[in-house]
Amino acid sequence: MYSAFFRHLPGPKWFRVLFMIVLALCLVAFLMEVAFPIVSEYMTNTESTVG
């Protein structure tokens, strides 16, 4: 899947690698700032079983 996406990106190889890194960082930032907080509201089990 990643190779198919990588092949369809325009530009030289160094630009495609840089673009993929930036895209991955944006995805992680979106998950940490938006998606995970929304999902955590619906998680009812907040008890820790370790410690």
N, C-alpha and C positions, 0 to 999 in steps of 0.2 A: 504494500500500500504506500509506504513512504517513498519507494523508488519511483512509482508511477507519478506521485505528486512532484517529486524532485525533477523528473524529466520534463514536466510541463511548465516549470518555472522559466521565465526569460532570463537572459544574461549569461555571463561567464560563470564558471564553476565556483569561484571564490564568492561571488555575489549570492549565488543560490545557497551556499553553505551559511553565509552570514544571515540571509533571510530566514532560513530554517531555524537558526538559533534564536533570532529575535521572535519568530512566531511561537516557538516553544516557550520562551520566557513570558510572552503575552498570555499564552494559554494557562500557564501556572499562576500568573498574577490574577487572571480572571477566576480561576477555581478557588484560590485562597480568599479573594476579596468578595466574591459574589456567590458562587455555587455552594461552597462548603458551609457558610453561615446559614444559608436558606435551608439546606438539608439538616443541619444540626437542630433546627427548631422542631423538626419532626421526629428526632431521635429521642425516645423516652427513657432509655436505659443510660443513666448518667453515673451509676455506681461503678466504682473501681473494684476489680477482683484481685488485683495485685497490690500487695503492700497493706 
